[in-house]
């Protein structure tokens, strides 16, 4: 399905008809029924083999029997997960593009209940693995599914110490649907259905908040300022339900972290990210050291736009240089595929398939979620990308970024679902890499200094968001967790903390009188109970991907096979171990400084122009 948008050509809606013909089709209903049967079978297997936390001193099966039990469980769980993820992504493709679709929302809720069953079984297995961890070394010496999933099993055993009792974990899984998951849905619904009335070029129109936010890139400064003011007013009107949702999510996470024995809210995210505190602190310290350079960029931009002091928020994303070129959708396709081809045919061919077969949903419309993301569709070994395309170079870069995620999925074809569990820190590697390919190509093709300035601007806007703004979000979330232990926070509290964190990071680069107090309201990352501190992994991804790109520029095509192997292996090693393959020590501040120096060179060039 497609939609005509003036000036941009025909913008595609994604097509998943090769997965199932429709939500009410026989094939979809049969797949849902099959999932139920597989869940029953898996649960029966756990009961039959008494897979649960083994009491201390209890009799246990021998090593051979334990290995056989593990092997069979892994095969069953992988098959069930493949079907579950496919069904969930299929239904989510309707919910995320049309929040008014009540049938899709009901089906998603039903699937989520089945997901809770899977989660409960996974916890049972993890607790059991923890109780037989001493047998794992011998088990993993023998060929078979267990050995193929060695990293997964070892990680389960290590993290089993942070489980509550079986009954508590079961209750927590069930309550998540009416707890943090329900609050997250509320935030998504409120934001996707929020519309505003806005006057532009003598015409008043009603538009979704996502389309209004895209006006932050508009070449007209009056449009940008009024769009900013309209946006803040819209969030102010919706702040109470959003504050309730954020309190609900963070309150649930605080309670569960305490019961599971985590020392603080960051600790479980380090386990999920497969990094340690030393690595996180080294990266954050290097980022903070770079703030003066980013502030110099913001002040230079403010001066170009005629501001005496720091940059007001409404001009943070303003185009600079020659009037920003508008990319039609077909131009975007040609540019992305051509530049991906310079890296490798596999990447370019995958991108071409994505364009040819409508893997991408590009049009902004009422009921559609904002932002951009990529989903893997396991049953057909494909991906689907959502974006809100407006023809800017920033959005071209976003398309490349999300196709990078799709390429990551491509490199993992043939792996099992449990072998591809990738932490957020490494999940951004391919996306940042592809985004960098596009930026370098745009700069190389610039016809004059004004166009080069415009391209540098698009890159630096994004880099500033990932290094400076994400630090403000990290500080915001850290304080929210610390204060949520004692009481709920009001919407005004959230705004005050957000403003303070923005001032601490942006400093004199921005006008302190015109910041964005409602950044907490619309970012969906804050509302995911299962993945707190969704922010810092993006910075990790930018800097790690930038470091790898520098290695690629030195080595050329010989780098490609090792890089593709790295992407294939991101579910089977820690970040430090995988980085070591390229001689990178992520616990050393010097590595992060080196990647930041690459970005700083762009800033110096921007100042020269």
Secondary structure, 3 states (H helix, E strand, C coil): CEEEECCCEEEECCCCCCCCCCCCCHHHHHHHHHHHHHHHHHHHHHHHCCCCCCCCCCCCCCHHHHHHHHHHHHHHHHHHHHHHHHHHHHHHHHHCCCCCCHHHHHHHHHHHHHHHHHHHHHHHHHHHHHHCHHHHHHHCCCCCHHHHCHHHHHHHHHHHHHCCCHHHHHHHHHHHCCCHHHHHHHHHHHHHCCEEEEEECCEEEEEEHHHHHHHHHCCCHHHHHHHHHHHHHHHHHHHHHHHHHHHHHHHHHHHHHHHHCCCCHHHHHHHHHCCCHHHHHHHHHHHHHCHHHHHHHHHHHHHHCCCCCCECHHHCCCCCCCCCCCCCHHHHHHHHHHHHHHHCHHHHHHHHHHHHCCCEECCCCCCCCCCCEEEEEHHHCEEEEECCCCCCHHHHHHHHHHHHHHHHHHHCCCCCCCCCCCCHHHHCHHHHHHHHHHHHHHHHCCCCHHHHHHHHHHHHHHHHHHHHHHHHHHHHHHHHHHHHCCCCCCHHHHHHHHHHHHHHHHHHHECCCCCCCCHHHHCHHHHCCCCCCCCHHHHHHHHHHHHHHHHHHHHCCHHHHHHHHHHHCCCCCCHHHHHHCCCCCCCCHHHHHHHHHHHHHHHHHHHHC
